[in-house]
Amino acid sequence: MTPALNKPLPDIEALATGGVKFTPQAFLGKVVVLYFYPKDNTPGCTTEAMQFRDHHKDFQKAGAVVLGVSRDNMASHDKFKQNLELPFELIADTEEKLCHMFGVVKNKIMYGKKVKGIERSTFLIDAQGILREEWRGIKVAGHVEEVLKAVKSLKKEAA
C-alpha cells in the first residue's frame, strides 16, 4: 500500500542504526523527514547527508526527526554515519520494503545499462503520522532548505 498525501502512513516496520525501530506509531508526536537516497558513500548521497547533518539543529528546533533510507546494510550505514558524523539514524531497507511502499524504486540507465535504483525522494510526515508532502526525483542543491521550510510551516499550522 503506497502512502497517499494527507492520509496516515500504512503500518510498516524498519530497522535503523543505533538500534532504532521505525514504525509510524513509534514517531507519533514528532514530525518525520524520511529521505530516500541511492547509496552510501557516493558523491550526491554524501552531499545530501552532509546538508541534512549541517541543518540538523534547525530540524530539531522545528520538532522534526530526520531519517535517511537506502538499500545498504547496517554495517555500511554505520560506517557512512560515523565517517560523516551524522547526528540522525539511517534505515537499512535491504529488502526494499519501504522503498517499494513509497514507490521510489525506478528503472535508471547507468553507464548505458538498465538498472533498478532508488529515485532520490523525501517525504514529510506530520506529528499525527500523516503524509503531508513529498518531493520526488529531486536535485540535492537547495533541497534540504526547502524541506526545512516545509517543516517550519507545519509547525506554524499546528500552533
N, C-alpha and C positions, 0 to 999 in steps of 0.2 A: 504494500500500500504506500503510494507516494504521498508525502506531506503536501497539503494544499494551503495556500495563503489564507490567513485569518481562521485557520482551523487548528485544533490541538494536534500535537505530534502523535503519530501512532506509537504503540509500545515497541520499544527496542532496547536492547542492552548491548553495551560495547565496553571493552576494557581499555583503559588508558594508562600511561606512565604514572608512576607514583602510587600504584595500587588503586587508582580511581576507577569506579564503575559508573559509566554514563547511562542513565535512564532519564526519560523526561521527568518522572516523579522525583528523582534524586535532586533535580535542579529547580524544582518549583520554588518561587520566591526570588529567583535570580534570572536576570537576562542572560541568555547564552548566545555567544557568537561562535558558530560552528563553521570553520573554514576547511574546505577540501583542497588538497594540493597533490600534484602528481607524485613526487618522490623526494625523500630526504636527501640532503647534500647535493642538490642540483642548483644551478645558478638562480633561476627565478624563484624557486621554493625557499632558498636560503634568504634571498632578499625579502620575500613576503614575510617569512617568520621573524626576521630581524625588525621589520616595520611593526609587526604586532608586538614584539618584545619592547621596542622603543616607546610605544604608546600604551603599554600595559597598565601603568599607573592611572592614566586617563580613563581607560576602560573600567578599572576597579572603582575609581571615584564615581563613575556613572552607574555603578552597581552591576557591571557585566563580567561574566566569566568567559574567557577565550579558550576554545579547544580546537586544536588542529587535527585533521583526519587525513590519513593516506593508507595505502595498502601495505606499507612497510611493516616489518615485525617489531616487536617490543625492543629487542636489542638495538636495532637500527635507530628507533625513536629515542631510546635512552642516550645513545651516542650523539645524535643530532641535537637533542635538548641540552646536553652537557657542553658540547662544543660551542653552541651559540648562546649559552646561559639563558635559555628560555624560561620565563617565570610561569608558564602555563603548561598544561598537560597535552599530550598527543595521543590520539586514539589509534590503536593498531587494528585496522579493518582488513585483516589478512584474508578473510572470507568474502570481502566486498559486500557485506550485508547493508551497512549504512550507505555505501556508495550506490548500490542498486536502489535502495529505498528512496534516496534523494535524486536518483536519475542523473548522476554525474559521470557514469562510465560511458565514454564515447569512442567511436572509431576515429583514430587520428592517422595521419600519414607522417611517419618519421623516417628520414633518410630513404624516401621512396618506397617504404614498406607500410602496409596497413597494420596498425597495432591498436589494441584496446587500451585506452588510457583514461586518466581522471581529467575531467574538464575543471579547471580552476574555478571554484564556486564558493560563495559564502551565504550562510543562512542566519537570520536573526530571529531568535525565539524569545518571546516576552516572558515575564515572571509567572504567567499562568500556563506556560507550556504551549503557547500558540505561535505558530509560524507567522511572523509579521512582515519580513522582507526577504527577498532572495536576489542574489547577484550571480549570474551565470556567465561562463566564458570570459572572465574578467582579465584586465591587464593589471599588473602589480602596481604600477605608478599611480599614486593618489587614492588607491582603493581603501587602504586602512583608514585614512582620514574620513572618507565617505561613510564607512561603516560606523565609525565613532560618532559622526554627526547624527546618524540614524538612531544609535543607542541613546544619545542625549535627548533626541526629540521624543523617544519612547518614555524616557524618564519624566519629561515635562508633561506628557499626556497622563501619566499615572499620578502625578502630583495633584 
